[in-house]
């Protein structure tokens, strides 16, 4: 009786659980108690679509629901970044290291908006650009505490605009801080055909702790590839800043400009207010292992005009400090390769320097031009080092001097340079000893000067190899002069 009751209960459970589908498959289910029990004992898990399979179906449905919910959640979780404008589109994904990988958009305008959105905060962040062409039609505005990793990426500015800059909101080097740009080609598209384009590709103002590493930036010969206005603690390394297109015969615009903040020299900064253009200068700037080519290669800028272009000496006593240029290849096509004006504590070492200007009788053809146009309380302590460079120029290869009768530079070391100049004195000039300062190495207005183990090549050989004037102690040893 117990066996019959047990079999009946099992049979009922199976029927209510869906075993009745076995009838549809042509399976005969015994009704006798012992036979039913034997039938049940002989069933394998795979022999029926019973309650377990029904549960699996339900589980699949639940899993489907969970998966759909998961997709919705993923669209709103911390692994994705959405635009704060318009349709809230996906613009980035968060990587395992916390960096944000930019998601390329459908066109240049959308790319620019999305990148501006990602960059628009002072919160610490790292933006990674994919290794592809990214077109933008607006200027990107960067904020503090930002790292941009663009290795393998090419950013094309399609309009006549700057590629990247920031807004001024503070002075004393506090307008922007802690920014790193690593890698990438930052290009103004078709810049070689835009001769009327006058702009700066990348610009920083009143900032500090800025690193630019491994970038390529283009411009034309009327503009700057990189401009640093009143910045401190900047390192620029392993990069290329190249003007392309047609040269302008008398252009003096630098590919890299280390600038003073005045209304005339920094009109963009002036747009933010008069407090941003009071003659503030740069300090602690290092440019290392870079290739630079422009109308003028690189400069520390002075200012002797007002916003209307009229002469003023208001800013001539403003000096940049601690400028280091090392291991660079620098070419000035229509002006100096280096014009380091009003700068204290300057080091130029292991560079290949060429001034291609053919106005050999003018300052624009100097290779390395380190000149003072004013006075400064620290000038007497300023140390200048020009060592291990290869210089090709017109009037002078290396020039150190002052255009005013103020204090001398503290000291200058000019060692182990290889200098070639192209200026040729006429016989009348040689007879009258005119322009003896048009030579390979010129040092003047300096307290102590050391000139050792340099090799010079000039049109007159030893006669216009090295010239010193108005200096304190001068040491000249083991220098070699060639004619040619």
C-alpha positions in Angstrom: 0.0 0.0 0.0 2.8 2.4 0.9 4.5 1.6 -2.5 1.3 2.3 -4.3 0.8 5.6 -2.5 4.4 6.7 -3.1 4.2 5.9 -6.8 0.9 7.8 -7.0 2.4 10.9 -5.4 5.4 10.8 -7.7 3.2 10.3 -10.7 1.1 13.3 -9.7 4.2 15.5 -9.2 5.5 14.6 -12.6 2.2 15.4 -14.2 2.0 18.8 -12.6 5.6 19.4 -13.4 5.3 18.9 -17.1 6.1 15.2 -17.5 2.9 15.0 -19.5 5.0 16.2 -22.4 6.2 12.7 -22.6 2.8 11.7 -24.1 3.5 14.1 -26.9 6.7 12.2 -27.6 4.9 8.8 -27.7 6.2 7.5 -24.4 3.9 5.1 -22.5 3.8 5.8 -18.7 2.7 2.8 -16.7 0.0 3.3 -14.1 0.6 0.2 -12.0 2.4 1.1 -8.7 5.4 -1.2 -9.0 5.8 -0.6 -12.7 5.5 3.1 -12.3 8.2 3.1 -9.5 10.4 1.0 -11.7 9.8 3.4 -14.6 10.7 6.4 -12.5 13.8 4.7 -11.1 15.0 4.1 -14.7 14.7 7.7 -15.9 17.9 9.7 -16.5 18.2 13.4 -16.1 18.4 13.7 -19.9 15.2 11.6 -20.5 12.7 14.2 -19.6 12.0 17.9 -19.7 10.8 18.1 -16.1 10.9 20.7 -13.4 14.6 21.1 -13.6 14.4 22.2 -17.2 11.5 24.4 -16.5 13.7 26.0 -13.8 16.5 26.3 -16.3 14.2 28.1 -18.7 13.1 30.4 -16.0 16.8 30.9 -15.0 17.6 31.8 -18.6 14.8 34.3 -18.7 16.1 35.7 -15.4 19.6 35.7 -16.8 18.3 37.5 -19.9 16.7 40.1 -17.6 19.9 40.4 -15.6 21.9 40.8 -18.8 19.6 43.5 -20.1 19.8 45.2 -16.7 23.6 44.8 -16.8 23.8 46.5 -20.2 21.7 49.4 -18.8 24.0 49.5 -15.8 27.1 49.4 -17.9 25.9 52.4 -19.9 25.7 54.3 -16.6 28.6 52.9 -14.6 32.1 54.2 -13.9 33.7 52.3 -16.9 32.1 54.7 -19.4 32.2 58.5 -19.7 29.4 60.4 -21.3 29.2 63.9 -22.7 27.6 66.6 -20.5 25.9 68.2 -23.5 23.2 67.4 -26.0 22.6 63.6 -26.2 25.0 62.5 -23.5 26.9 60.4 -26.0 29.7 58.0 -25.1 33.0 59.9 -25.3 35.4 57.7 -23.2 35.9 54.5 -21.4 37.8 54.1 -18.1 40.8 51.8 -18.3 42.1 49.5 -15.5 44.7 52.1 -14.6 42.0 54.8 -14.2 42.9 56.7 -17.4 40.1 57.6 -19.9 40.4 56.3 -23.4 38.8 58.8 -25.8 36.1 57.4 -28.1 36.4 58.9 -31.5 33.3 60.6 -32.7 31.7 60.9 -36.2 33.2 64.2 -37.3 35.7 67.0 -36.4 33.1 69.1 -34.6 31.9 66.2 -32.4 35.5 65.2 -31.7 36.4 68.7 -30.6 33.3 69.0 -28.3 34.0 65.6 -26.8 37.6 66.3 -26.1 36.8 69.7 -24.6 34.3 68.0 -22.4 36.9 65.5 -21.1 39.5 68.2 -20.5 37.1 70.7 -18.8 38.1 70.4 -15.2 41.0 70.8 -12.8 40.5 67.3 -11.4 43.4 65.0 -11.8 43.0 62.9 -15.0 44.7 61.1 -17.8 43.2 61.2 -21.3 44.5 58.6 -23.7 43.9 59.3 -27.4 43.6 56.3 -29.8 46.3 55.6 -32.4 44.4 57.1 -35.3 43.7 60.4 -37.1 41.5 62.6 -34.9 40.1 65.7 -36.7 39.0 68.7 -34.6 37.5 72.1 -35.8 37.9 73.9 -32.5 40.7 74.8 -30.1 41.1 72.4 -27.3 41.1 74.0 -23.8 43.2 72.2 -21.3 43.0 72.6 -17.5 45.3 71.8 -14.6 46.2 68.3 -13.3 45.9 66.8 -16.8 48.0 64.2 -18.6 47.3 63.7 -22.3 48.8 60.5 -23.8 48.7 60.7 -27.6 51.4 58.3 -28.6 50.5 57.1 -32.1 47.7 59.6 -32.5 47.5 62.4 -35.0 45.4 65.4 -34.1 44.4 67.6 -37.0 43.1 71.1 -36.5 41.0 71.6 -39.7 40.3 75.4 -39.2 42.6 78.4 -38.9 42.8 78.1 -35.1 45.2 77.1 -32.3 45.2 73.4 -31.5 45.5 73.6 -27.7 45.7 76.3 -25.1 44.1 77.3 -21.8 42.4 80.3 -20.2 44.1 82.7 -17.8 42.6 83.0 -14.4 45.6 83.7 -12.2 49.1 85.2 -12.2 52.3 84.2 -10.3 52.5 81.0 -12.4 49.2 79.7 -11.0 46.9 80.0 -14.0 47.6 76.3 -15.0 49.7 73.7 -13.2 50.8 70.1 -13.5 50.1 69.4 -17.2 51.8 66.7 -19.3 51.4 66.1 -23.0 53.1 62.9 -24.1 53.4 61.9 -27.8 51.2 62.6 -30.8 51.4 64.7 -33.9 49.6 67.9 -33.3 49.1 69.5 -36.7 47.2 72.3 -38.3 45.9 70.7 -41.5 47.3 72.0 -44.8 49.2 74.7 -42.9 51.7 74.9 -45.7 49.0 76.5 -47.8 47.7 78.9 -45.1 50.2 81.7 -45.4 47.8 84.2 -43.8 47.5 81.9 -40.8 49.0 83.8 -37.8 48.5 81.9 -34.6 50.2 79.6 -32.1 49.6 75.8 -32.3 50.1 75.1 -28.6 50.2 77.9 -26.0 50.6 78.0 -22.2 50.4 81.2 -20.1 51.2 82.0 -16.4 51.6 78.2 -15.7 54.0 75.9 -13.9 55.1 72.2 -13.9 54.4 71.6 -17.5 56.0 68.7 -19.5 55.8 68.3 -23.2 57.4 65.0 -24.3 57.7 63.3 -27.7 55.3 65.5 -29.6 55.4 66.8 -33.2 53.8 70.2 -33.7 53.7 72.1 -37.0 53.1 75.7 -37.9 54.0 78.1 -40.8 56.8 80.6 -41.0 54.6 83.4 -39.7 53.6 81.7 -36.5 54.7 79.7 -33.4 54.5 76.0 -32.9 54.9 76.4 -29.1 54.6 79.5 -27.0 55.3 79.7 -23.3 54.2 83.0 -21.8 55.4 83.8 -18.3 55.7 80.2 -17.3 58.0 78.4 -14.9 59.3 74.8 -14.4 58.7 73.7 -17.9 60.4 70.7 -19.6 60.2 70.3 -23.4 61.9 67.2 -24.7 62.2 64.6 -27.5 59.9 66.7 -29.7 59.7 68.4 -33.1 58.5 71.9 -33.7 58.6 72.5 -37.4 57.4 75.3 -39.6 56.5 74.2 -43.1 55.4 75.9 -46.3 57.0 79.0 -47.9 59.4 81.2 -45.9 58.7 84.9 -45.6 61.8 86.8 -46.5 62.0 89.0 -43.4 60.0 87.0 -40.9 61.4 86.7 -37.4 58.7 84.5 -35.9 60.0 81.7 -33.7 59.0 78.0 -33.9 59.4 78.0 -30.1 58.9 81.2 -28.2 59.7 81.7 -24.5 57.7 84.9 -24.1 57.3 87.9 -21.9 53.7 88.9 -21.1 53.0 92.4 -22.4 50.1 93.7 -24.5 52.3 93.8 -27.6 54.0 90.3 -27.3 51.0 88.4 -25.7 47.8 89.9 -27.1 45.9 86.7 -26.4 46.8 86.9 -22.7 45.8 90.5 -22.7 42.2 89.5 -23.5 41.8 88.1 -20.0 42.8 91.4 -18.3 45.6 93.9 -17.8 47.0 92.0 -14.8 48.1 89.2 -17.2 50.4 91.5 -19.3 52.5 93.4 -16.8 55.9 92.2 -18.1 55.9 88.8 -16.4 58.7 86.5 -17.7 59.7 82.8 -17.8 62.0 80.9 -15.5 63.4 77.4 -15.2 62.8 76.4 -18.8 64.5 73.3 -20.3 64.4 72.3 -24.0 66.1 69.0 -24.6 66.7 66.7 -27.5 64.3 68.5 -29.8 64.3 69.5 -33.5 63.2 73.0 -34.1 62.8 74.9 -37.4 61.2 78.3 -38.0 61.8 81.7 -39.4 63.7 82.0 -36.2 64.3 78.8 -34.3 63.9 79.5 -30.6 63.9 82.7 -28.6 63.5 84.2 -25.2 61.5 87.3 -26.1 62.1 90.9 -25.0 59.7 93.8 -25.6 60.5 97.3 -26.6 57.1 98.4 -28.0 53.7 99.1 -26.6 50.4 97.6 -27.9 50.4 100.3 -30.6 53.8 99.4 -31.9 55.5 102.5 -30.5 58.9 102.3 -28.8 59.0 102.0 -25.0 61.6 101.0 -22.5 59.0 100.0 -20.0 59.8 96.3 -20.2 63.5 96.3 -21.1 64.6 95.5 -17.6 62.4 92.4 -17.4 64.6 89.2 -17.8 63.9 85.5 -18.1 65.9 83.2 -15.8 67.5 79.8 -16.0 67.1 78.8 -19.6 68.7 75.4 -20.7 68.8 74.2 -24.3 70.5 70.9 -24.7 71.0 68.3 -27.5 68.8 70.1 -30.0 68.9 70.6 -33.7 67.8 74.1 -34.4 67.5 76.0 -37.6 66.5 79.6 -38.3 65.5 80.0 -42.0 65.4 83.8 -42.2 66.6 84.8 -38.7 68.7 83.5 -35.9 68.6 79.9 -34.9 68.6 81.1 -31.2 67.8 84.6 -30.1 68.1 84.5 -26.3 67.4 88.0 -25.4 67.2 89.4 -21.8 67.9 86.0 -20.2 69.9 85.2 -17.1 71.8 82.0 -16.5 71.7 80.5 -19.9 73.1 77.1 -20.9 73.4 76.0 -24.6 75.1 72.6 -25.0 75.5 69.8 -27.5 73.3 71.5 -30.1 73.5 71.6 -33.9 72.6 75.2 -34.8 72.1 76.8 -38.2 71.1 80.3 -39.2 70.3 80.2 -42.9 69.6 84.0 -43.3 71.8 85.5 -46.0 71.9 89.0 -44.6 75.4 88.3 -43.3 76.0 91.8 -42.1 72.9 91.8 -39.8 72.1 90.3 -36.5 69.5 88.0 -38.0 72.3 85.8 -39.4 73.8 85.1 -36.0 73.7 81.5 -34.9 73.4 81.7 -31.1 72.6 85.3 -30.1 72.7 85.9 -26.3 72.0 89.6 -25.8 70.9 92.0 -23.1 68.8 95.0 -23.8 68.3 96.3 -20.3 69.4 96.0 -16.7 68.6 93.6 -13.9 69.7 93.3 -10.3 70.9 89.7 -10.8 72.8 90.3 -14.1 76.2 90.5 -12.4 75.6 86.9 -11.1 74.3 85.5 -14.3 76.3 82.6 -15.7 76.3 81.8 -19.4 77.6 78.4 -20.8 77.9 77.7 -24.5 79.6 74.3 -24.9 79.9 71.4 -27.3 77.8 73.0 -30.1 78.1 72.8 -33.9 77.2 76.2 -35.3 76.8 77.5 -38.8 75.9 81.1 -39.3 76.5 84.4 -41.1 77.8 87.4 -39.1 78.7 85.6 -35.8 78.4 82.0 -34.8 78.2 82.8 -31.1 77.4 86.3 -29.8 77.3 87.3 -26.1 76.9 90.9 -25.3 74.8 93.9 -24.3 73.2 96.7 -26.3 73.2 99.0 -23.3 75.9 100.4 -21.0 74.5 98.7 -17.9 75.9 95.9 -15.8 77.9 93.1 -17.3 76.9 89.5 -17.3 78.7 87.6 -14.4 80.6 85.0 -16.4 80.7 83.2 -19.7 82.2 79.8 -20.6 82.5 79.1 -24.3 84.2 75.7 -24.8 84.5 72.9 -27.3 82.3 74.5 -30.0 82.8 74.0 -33.7 81.8 77.3 -35.4 81.6 78.2 -39.1 80.7 81.7 -40.3 80.0 83.0 -43.8 80.6 86.7 -43.5 83.5 88.0 -45.6 85.2 91.3 -44.9 86.3 93.4 -47.9 89.9 94.4 -48.2 89.0 97.9 -47.3 87.2 96.7 -44.1 90.2 94.6 -43.2 92.6 97.6 -43.7 90.5 99.9 -41.6 89.9 97.1 -39.1 86.2 97.6 -39.5 83.8 95.1 -38.0 86.4 93.0 -36.1 83.4 91.8 -34.1 82.0 90.1 -37.2 83.6 86.8 -36.2 83.1 83.2 -35.2 82.9 83.9 -31.5 82.1 87.3 -30.0 82.1 87.9 -26.2 81.6 91.3 -24.6 80.2 93.0 -21.5 80.9 90.0 -19.3 82.9 89.9 -16.1 84.9 86.7 -16.6 85.2 84.9 -20.0 86.7 81.5 -20.7 87.1 80.5 -24.3 88.8 77.1 -24.7 89.2 74.3 -27.3 86.9 75.8 -29.9 87.4 75.2 -33.6 86.5 78.1 -35.9 86.2 78.4 -39.7 85.8 81.8 -41.2 86.6 83.6 -44.5 89.7 85.3 -43.0 90.8 82.5 -40.7 92.4 83.6 -37.5 91.8 87.3 -38.2 88.1 87.0 -37.4 88.0 83.9 -35.3 87.5 85.2 -31.8 86.9 88.8 -30.5 86.3 90.0 -27.0 85.4 93.5 -25.8 84.6 95.2 -22.5 85.2 92.1 -20.4 86.9 91.5 -17.1 89.3 88.5 -17.0 89.6 86.7 -20.4 91.1 83.2 -20.8 91.7 82.0 -24.4 93.4 78.7 -24.7 93.8 75.8 -27.2 91.5 77.3 -29.9 92.0 76.4 -33.5 91.2 78.8 -36.4 90.7 77.7 -40.0 90.2 79.6 -43.2 87.6 78.7 -45.7 
